[in-house]
Amino acid sequence: MTTLADRWNIRPDHTWLRGQRPEHNVRFDEDGSIDIYGYPEAAKALTNPQIFSNDVGRLFLDEGVELDERVQEGSLLQSDPPAHGKLRKLVSRAFTPKTVADLEPRIVALTRELLDQAGSQGKLELVAALTYPLPVIVICELLGVPASDRDLFKKWVDRMAQSASALLDDEADGEDVDVAAANRYVPEMHEYLAAQVAERRRHPMDDLLTSLVQAEVDGDRLTDAQVLNFANELLVVGHATTSALLGNLVLCLDANPEAAARVRADRSLVSGAVEESLRFLSPVAAIYRATAKKFELDGHHVDADRLVRVWVGAANRDPRQFADPDTFDPARDPNPHIGFSHGIHFCLGAPLARLESTIALNMLLDRYPALSIDPAEPPTFMSLPDAIGVATLPLRTG
């Protein structure tokens, strides 16, 4: 039986996408790095920041290369306790469940507008029409950044993605890599966001940037650097993950027509299909950690400052955790996938990504009597080694 991964040649080295388990749940590489494939082993690494630190960027910096410390300040993605807990409390005070829930009518309207603009010629290129613009417009409007500037953010996000891909490419010439951009720092983008933050301090508005500026816990407030770094992460990571999730969801349904028919007939399964696509074809293929100290793992001595790759896609196919892991089942319950990470670093934007995906899939099913990939126009994929998502996804809609 041809798998989804084989059909579109998705990551040939990711054997778990083809029903083949890695030989070991933990692999120790000759360069000292560690690969984690098993679900319980992954969960342990993601919930033990005392050993598996989020401060990974330092491992990729060449000797003598330094990033402005303001780049790290306020980064939820690269902070560890106790700083992370304090920062997350402050951010959560502004980025609340109600903030996300209140976006639903606007997301519905935006999705309708974007699909109207795409027309109805029997074909739809889903990335250009919906999965790229929808998340970035939503996040820009949420922050209070003009949607007209979204092309600027696309340029900056593309630069970060290309740099990260080059940095992690063993065959790349390290001298040609923009290390700062690979660590999600583009000076022009930070200058733009810094100006937006300064403007909110002078003239508060009804938007997330203002809420972040005004958020207070126990007398503490976020600094300008912390506000703009969170906004940067929300724009870059939140947009990329949601865009990939939407595309992967459609890929999974196209490859599993019986499941797609069930979802089309019973819309109560839409949210389950979103969760199952996060497990079955995880947009975040790998999560990185850095060992914080010497310790023993699986009978091996591990030094500090070693790179750890937690292969989310492999963990989400571990038969020790999931029955029939290679079956796409939108009714799977429970479904404790780690597509949005796990533990204290569980994705803060997960509710927004879920909401957008649920609205988008329902509207696609309402609008189009059929959604299928044309074999003559196969999808193309992003080049990032630690992510799986389509760059283009041409669909037939009739």
VEXLUMRO-906416 format. One record per residue (C-alpha): residue in three letters; residue number from 0; x, y, z. Coordinates in pm, whole numbers, always signed. Layout:
N
R code pos      x      y      z
R  ALA NUM      X      Y      Z
...
***
This chain:
398
R code pos      x      y      z
R  MET   0     +0     +0     +0
R  THR   1   +137   +341   -101
R  THR   2   +160   +579   +192
R  LEU   3    +87   +951   +184
R  ALA   4   +459  +1016   +234
R  ASP   5   +557   +787    -54
R  ARG   6   +294   +929   -287
R  TRP   7   +432  +1282   -263
R  ASN   8   +791  +1193   -165
R  ILE   9   +761  +1361   +175
R  ARG  10  +1087  +1342   +367
R  PRO  11  +1234  +1012   +241
R  ASP  12  +1446   +984   +558
R  HIS  13  +1138   +997   +785
R  THR  14  +1072   +623   +779
R  TRP  15   +800   +650  +1044
R  LEU  16   +579   +826   +787
R  ARG  17   +601   +501   +587
R  GLY  18   +505   +262   +864
R  GLN  19   +864   +179   +962
R  ARG  20   +970   +237  +1321
R  PRO  21  +1323   +364  +1393
R  GLU  22  +1555    +89  +1514
R  HIS  23  +1594   +258  +1854
R  ASN  24  +1371   +491  +2053
R  VAL  25  +1681   +697  +2136
R  ARG  26  +1984   +723  +1908
R  PHE  27  +2323   +863  +2009
R  ASP  28  +2507  +1011  +1713
R  GLU  29  +2883  +1018  +1664
R  ASP  30  +2888  +1399  +1683
R  GLY  31  +2743  +1385  +2035
R  SER  32  +2391  +1487  +1938
R  ILE  33  +2087  +1281  +2036
R  ASP  34  +1777  +1181  +1840
R  ILE  35  +1463  +1087  +2031
R  TYR  36  +1193   +893  +1846
R  GLY  37   +982   +723  +2115
R  TYR  38   +671   +883  +2265
R  PRO  39   +747   +833  +2637
R  GLU  40  +1108   +935  +2582
R  ALA  41   +996  +1247  +2394
R  ALA  42   +742  +1338  +2660
R  LYS  43  +1010  +1306  +2927
R  ALA  44  +1249  +1533  +2738
R  LEU  45   +982  +1796  +2677
R  THR  46   +878  +1804  +3043
R  ASN  47  +1223  +1815  +3203
R  PRO  48  +1371  +2162  +3139
R  GLN  49  +1631  +2114  +3414
R  ILE  50  +1807  +1867  +3182
R  PHE  51  +1668  +1952  +2838
R  SER  52  +1700  +2330  +2800
R  ASN  53  +1517  +2545  +2548
R  ASP  54  +1818  +2774  +2510
R  VAL  55  +1924  +2603  +2188
R  GLY  56  +2031  +2899  +1977
R  ARG  57  +2369  +2921  +2150
R  LEU  58  +2466  +2579  +2012
R  PHE  59  +2442  +2710  +1657
R  LEU  60  +2653  +3021  +1711
R  ASP  61  +3011  +3002  +1591
R  GLU  62  +3278  +3103  +1839
R  GLY  63  +3296  +3480  +1855
R  VAL  64  +2946  +3528  +1712
R  GLU  65  +2693  +3681  +1949
R  LEU  66  +2330  +3784  +1922
R  ASP  67  +2202  +4103  +2080
R  GLU  68  +2079  +3995  +2425
R  ARG  69  +1756  +4177  +2352
R  VAL  70  +1679  +3906  +2097
R  GLN  71  +1661  +3648  +2376
R  GLU  72  +1476  +3867  +2626
R  GLY  73  +1112  +3769  +2636
R  SER  74  +1151  +3465  +2411
R  LEU  75   +907  +3200  +2529
R  LEU  76  +1063  +2955  +2284
R  GLN  77  +1417  +2987  +2420
R  SER  78  +1359  +3049  +2790
R  ASP  79  +1375  +2808  +3085
R  PRO  80  +1230  +2822  +3438
R  PRO  81  +1198  +3029  +3642
R  ALA  82  +1210  +3310  +3382
R  HIS  83   +980  +3119  +3147
R  GLY  84   +701  +3081  +3405
R  LYS  85   +700  +3449  +3491
R  LEU  86   +705  +3549  +3125
R  ARG  87   +426  +3308  +3030
R  LYS  88   +203  +3440  +3309
R  LEU  89   +246  +3795  +3180
R  VAL  90   +182  +3701  +2817
R  SER  91   -116  +3482  +2911
R  ARG  92   -270  +3779  +3090
R  ALA  93   -298  +3947  +2748
R  PHE  94   -333  +3647  +2513
R  THR  95   -638  +3494  +2681
R  PRO  96   -882  +3222  +2566
R  LYS  97  -1146  +3495  +2534
R  THR  98   -915  +3695  +2307
R  VAL  99   -895  +3395  +2074
R  ALA 100  -1266  +3305  +2097
R  ASP 101  -1366  +3662  +2012
R  LEU 102  -1178  +3628  +1682
R  GLU 103  -1416  +3363  +1545
R  PRO 104  -1653  +3595  +1353
R  ARG 105  -1359  +3778  +1195
R  ILE 106  -1186  +3452  +1097
R  VAL 107  -1511  +3330   +938
R  ALA 108  -1541  +3655   +742
R  LEU 109  -1175  +3650   +633
R  THR 110  -1196  +3288   +520
R  ARG 111  -1506  +3366   +314
R  GLU 112  -1343  +3675   +161
R  LEU 113  -1027  +3488    +66
R  LEU 114  -1216  +3200    -94
R  ASP 115  -1440  +3446   -279
R  GLN 116  -1128  +3613   -419
R  ALA 117   -995  +3275   -531
R  GLY 118  -1296  +3229   -759
R  SER 119  -1462  +2906   -868
R  GLN 120  -1292  +2778  -1180
R  GLY 121  -1279  +2420  -1061
R  LYS 122   -924  +2467   -934
R  LEU 123   -774  +2620   -621
R  GLU 124   -412  +2670   -518
R  LEU 125   -476  +2642   -146
R  VAL 126   -155  +2799    -13
R  ALA 127   -178  +3123   -211
R  ALA 128   -556  +3142   -170
R  LEU 129   -594  +3055   +197
R  THR 130   -328  +2881   +406
R  TYR 131    -66  +3155   +368
R  PRO 132   -279  +3473   +390
R  LEU 133   -534  +3367   +653
R  PRO 134   -297  +3312   +950
R  VAL 135    -82  +3616   +879
R  ILE 136   -383  +3848   +839
R  VAL 137   -539  +3714  +1160
R  ILE 138   -218  +3760  +1360
R  CYS 139   -148  +4103  +1210
R  GLU 140   -500  +4220  +1294
R  LEU 141   -477  +4066  +1641
R  LEU 142   -154  +4255  +1711
R  GLY 143   -282  +4572  +1549
R  VAL 144    -31  +4560  +1262
R  PRO 145   -178  +4673   +926
R  ALA 146   -264  +4375   +707
R  SER 147   -124  +4577   +416
R  ASP 148   +222  +4508   +560
R  ARG 149   +186  +4130   +544
R  ASP 150   +410  +4107   +235
R  LEU 151   +689  +4258   +447
R  PHE 152   +643  +3980   +700
R  LYS 153   +641  +3717   +425
R  LYS 154   +978  +3847   +307
R  TRP 155  +1119  +3840   +661
R  VAL 156   +974  +3497   +744
R  ASP 157  +1110  +3353   +419
R  ARG 158  +1455  +3490   +508
R  MET 159  +1441  +3321   +849
R  ALA 160  +1323  +2992   +700
R  GLN 161  +1594  +2987   +433
R  SER 162  +1863  +3070   +690
R  ALA 163  +1742  +2803   +934
R  SER 164  +1737  +2546   +656
R  ALA 165  +2093  +2636   +553
R  LEU 166  +2215  +2630   +913
R  LEU 167  +2083  +2278   +967
R  ASP 168  +2208  +2152   +630
R  ASP 169  +2521  +1946   +686
R  GLU 170  +2639  +2024   +333
R  ALA 171  +2585  +2401   +353
R  ASP 172  +2874  +2644   +367
R  GLY 173  +2846  +2790   +717
R  GLU 174  +3007  +3115   +607
R  ASP 175  +2706  +3192   +387
R  VAL 176  +2445  +3137   +660
R  ASP 177  +2266  +3428   +826
R  VAL 178  +2290  +3290  +1180
R  ALA 179  +2086  +3571  +1332
R  ALA 180  +1798  +3514  +1089
R  ALA 181  +1818  +3141  +1155
R  ASN 182  +1756  +3225  +1521
R  ARG 183  +1446  +3428  +1423
R  TYR 184  +1617  +3769  +1434
R  VAL 185  +1584  +4000  +1135
R  PRO 186  +1684  +4357  +1228
R  GLU 187  +1431  +4521   +998
R  MET 188  +1147  +4320  +1147
R  HIS 189  +1254  +4398  +1502
R  GLU 190  +1280  +4768  +1418
R  TYR 191   +931  +4759  +1269
R  LEU 192   +781  +4585  +1573
R  ALA 193   +975  +4808  +1814
R  ALA 194   +816  +5112  +1651
R  GLN 195   +473  +4952  +1688
R  VAL 196   +536  +4879  +2058
R  ALA 197   +657  +5235  +2124
R  GLU 198   +346  +5370  +1954
R  ARG 199   +121  +5159  +2182
R  ARG 200   +290  +5300  +2492
R  ARG 201   +216  +5652  +2366
R  HIS 202   -127  +5580  +2221
R  PRO 203   -298  +5263  +2350
R  MET 204   -532  +5082  +2111
R  ASP 205   -774  +4793  +2132
R  ASP 206   -529  +4526  +2021
R  LEU 207   -297  +4257  +2154
R  LEU 208    +16  +4475  +2143
R  THR 209   -151  +4722  +2378
R  SER 210   -267  +4438  +2604
R  LEU 211    +88  +4305  +2617
R  VAL 212   +225  +4649  +2699
R  GLN 213    -30  +4689  +2979
R  ALA 214    -19  +4331  +3117
R  GLU 215    +80  +4317  +3483
R  VAL 216   +137  +4033  +3731
R  ASP 217   +246  +4103  +4090
R  GLY 218   +359  +4452  +3988
R  ASP 219   +575  +4327  +3699
R  ARG 220   +525  +4429  +3340
R  LEU 221   +679  +4323  +3011
R  THR 222   +970  +4526  +2878
R  ASP 223   +961  +4659  +2523
R  ALA 224  +1206  +4384  +2419
R  GLN 225   +985  +4115  +2573
R  VAL 226   +674  +4248  +2401
R  LEU 227   +832  +4268  +2057
R  ASN 228  +1001  +3927  +2089
R  PHE 229   +669  +3762  +2174
R  ALA 230   +504  +3945  +1883
R  ASN 231   +788  +3826  +1660
R  GLU 232   +743  +3464  +1769
R  LEU 233   +366  +3483  +1727
R  LEU 234   +403  +3618  +1375
R  VAL 235   +677  +3381  +1263
R  VAL 236   +600  +3056  +1444
R  GLY 237   +226  +3104  +1473
R  HIS 238   +185  +3184  +1107
R  ALA 239   +412  +2907   +980
R  THR 240   +262  +2636  +1200
R  THR 241   -100  +2722  +1123
R  SER 242    -30  +2749   +751
R  ALA 243   +138  +2406   +754
R  LEU 244   -141  +2256   +963
R  LEU 245   -410  +2367   +718
R  GLY 246   -222  +2223   +422
R  ASN 247   -138  +1897   +597
R  LEU 248   -501  +1855   +702
R  VAL 249   -612  +1866   +338
R  LEU 250   -329  +1628   +239
R  CYS 251   -443  +1376   +500
R  LEU 252   -806  +1390   +390
R  ASP 253   -710  +1357    +23
R  ALA 254   -504  +1046   +102
R  ASN 255   -784   +894   +310
R  PRO 256  -1107   +933   +109
R  GLU 257  -1316   +717   +341
R  ALA 258  -1219   +933   +639
R  ALA 259  -1280  +1246   +431
R  ALA 260  -1630  +1126   +345
R  ARG 261  -1705  +1064   +713
R  VAL 262  -1588  +1415   +804
R  ARG 263  -1789  +1573   +522
R  ALA 264  -2102  +1387   +635
R  ASP 265  -2052  +1442  +1009
R  ARG 266  -1907  +1783  +1090
R  SER 267  -1867  +1690  +1456
R  LEU 268  -1557  +1505  +1330
R  VAL 269  -1389  +1821  +1197
R  SER 270  -1210  +1902  +1522
R  GLY 271  -1100  +1538  +1548
R  ALA 272   -964  +1553  +1193
R  VAL 273   -759  +1859  +1289
R  GLU 274   -614  +1676  +1590
R  GLU 275   -547  +1360  +1390
R  SER 276   -363  +1552  +1118
R  LEU 277   -142  +1704  +1390
R  ARG 278    -54  +1350  +1493
R  PHE 279    -44  +1180  +1153
R  LEU 280   +150  +1448   +962
R  SER 281   +293  +1677  +1230
R  PRO 282   +380  +2024  +1092
R  VAL 283   +661  +2051  +1348
R  ALA 284   +872  +1750  +1258
R  ALA 285  +1134  +1807  +1528
R  ILE 286  +1169  +2008  +1847
R  TYR 287  +1520  +2099  +1957
R  ARG 288  +1665  +2102  +2304
R  ALA 289  +2014  +2153  +2451
R  THR 290  +2139  +1940  +2737
R  ALA 291  +2186  +2162  +3042
R  LYS 292  +2415  +1933  +3241
R  LYS 293  +2580  +1592  +3244
R  PHE 294  +2342  +1301  +3295
R  GLU 295  +2270   +940  +3206
R  LEU 296  +2020   +855  +2933
R  ASP 297  +1927   +505  +2823
R  GLY 298  +2252   +372  +2966
R  HIS 299  +2471   +635  +2796
R  HIS 300  +2670   +920  +2949
R  VAL 301  +2564  +1253  +2800
R  ASP 302  +2762  +1577  +2836
R  ALA 303  +2619  +1925  +2873
R  ASP 304  +2568  +2143  +2564
R  ARG 305  +2464  +1859  +2336
R  LEU 306  +2195  +1907  +2072
R  VAL 307  +1881  +1697  +2119
R  ARG 308  +1630  +1645  +1838
R  VAL 309  +1287  +1529  +1955
R  TRP 310  +1124  +1382  +1646
R  VAL 311   +760  +1471  +1702
R  GLY 312   +636  +1284  +1396
R  ALA 313   +800   +961  +1508
R  ALA 314   +674   +994  +1865
R  ASN 315   +322  +1053  +1731
R  ARG 316   +342   +717  +1547
R  ASP 317   +470   +517  +1846
R  PRO 318   +255   +201  +1877
R  ARG 319   +328   +196  +2251
R  GLN 320   +107   +507  +2277
R  PHE 321   -127   +492  +1976
R  ALA 322   -328   +194  +1852
R  ASP 323   -300   +151  +1474
R  PRO 324    -63   +449  +1454
R  ASP 325    -42   +442  +1074
R  THR 326   -420   +474  +1032
R  PHE 327   -568   +821   +992
R  ASP 328   -873   +819  +1221
R  PRO 329  -1060  +1149  +1276
R  ALA 330  -1255   +983  +1558
R  ARG 331   -941   +880  +1749
R  ASP 332  -1006   +929  +2119
R  PRO 333   -802   +987  +2323
R  ASN 334   -542  +1147  +2100
R  PRO 335   -257  +1273  +2320
R  HIS 336    -35  +1379  +2030
R  ILE 337   +254  +1619  +2088
R  GLY 338   +205  +1815  +1766
R  PHE 339   +186  +2134  +1975
R  SER 340   +472  +2020  +2202
R  HIS 341   +417  +1914  +2562
R  GLY 342   +466  +2040  +2916
R  ILE 343   +542  +2400  +3008
R  HIS 344   +624  +2484  +2647
R  PHE 345   +291  +2363  +2508
R  CYS 346   +211  +2600  +2222
R  LEU 347    +41  +2913  +2353
R  GLY 348   -112  +2970  +2010
R  ALA 349   -266  +2622  +1983
R  PRO 350   -626  +2743  +2043
R  LEU 351   -590  +2998  +1762
R  ALA 352   -444  +2741  +1520
R  ARG 353   -724  +2498  +1604
R  LEU 354   -992  +2763  +1558
R  GLU 355   -859  +2875  +1220
R  SER 356   -822  +2517  +1096
R  THR 357  -1171  +2417  +1207
R  ILE 358  -1333  +2721  +1044
R  ALA 359  -1129  +2680   +724
R  LEU 360  -1205  +2309   +681
R  ASN 361  -1578  +2355   +746
R  MET 362  -1596  +2632   +489
R  LEU 363  -1396  +2436   +230
R  LEU 364  -1635  +2143   +271
R  ASP 365  -1938  +2372   +253
R  ARG 366  -1819  +2550    -59
R  TYR 367  -1668  +2273   -270
R  PRO 368  -1841  +1943   -357
R  ALA 369  -1501  +1780   -390
R  LEU 370  -1145  +1853   -286
R  SER 371   -870  +1647   -443
R  ILE 372   -511  +1680   -550
R  ASP 373   -447  +1668   -923
R  PRO 374   -167  +1413   -981
R  ALA 375    -59  +1622  -1278
R  GLU 376     +7  +1912  -1040
R  PRO 377   +161  +1756   -728
R  PRO 378   +214  +1962   -413
R  THR 379   +554  +2108   -334
R  PHE 380   +695  +2127    +17
R  MET 381   +881  +2372   +238
R  SER 382  +1255  +2311   +255
R  LEU 383  +1288  +2341   +632
R  PRO 384  +1434  +2020   +780
R  ASP 385  +1240  +2052  +1106
R  ALA 386   +898  +2121   +955
R  ILE 387   +658  +1949   +717
R  GLY 388   +423  +2168   +520
R  VAL 389   +324  +2243   +163
R  ALA 390   +467  +2536    -29
R  THR 391   +204  +2492   -301
R  LEU 392   -110  +2275   -301
R  PRO 393   -313  +2280   -626
R  LEU 394   -658  +2128   -577
R  ARG 395   -948  +2025   -799
R  THR 396  -1272  +2150   -644
R  GLY 397  -1538  +1982   -856
***
